[in-house]
Amino acid sequence: MGSIGLVIVSHSKNIAQGLVELISEVAKDVPITYIGGTEDGGIGTSFDQVDRVVSENPEDTLLAFFDLGSAKMNLEMVADFSDKSIIINRVPIVEGAYTAAALLQAGAELSVIQTQLSELEINK
């Protein structure tokens, strides 16, 4: 397994936590950081929270997954300022993150993972 981590950004705390719970069943060794919802427990995302979970992930290369537009926007802004390599994937959040995590756990190379994810890509 390489030095690649996952970042999950959702508008909902429950979606983010549930997805990480699901992924953890197949990828116990993959570093995953996530944020769901706003600081006050509402629905939404914020630059500061996304920046925090990117910084907290121990890996320098991150595969990022998001649910809706402003989550993507915040990931893009964080990527502009981060020293980490953040690959933002335009795929369904559950299927994409699960696929990436399982492949990382199995030791797949980044190019193989990105090829698999490209088959899931959607316009979002």
Number of C-alpha atoms within 10 A of each C-alpha: 12 13 13 21 23 26 26 27 31 28 22 19 19 13 19 24 16 13 19 22 11 14 21 17 11 17 20 12 13 22 19 26 22 24 27 26 21 16 13 7 10 12 13 18 25 19 15 12 19 26 18 14 18 30 16 14 19 15 18 15 19 22 22 26 27 30 21 17 13 17 23 21 15 20 26 18 13 21 18 12 9 14 11 16 14 22 17 16 21 20 20 19 21 19 14 24 26 21 19 26 28 19 20 25 16 13 12 15 13 17 9 13 19 16 10 15 19 14 10 15 13 10 6 12
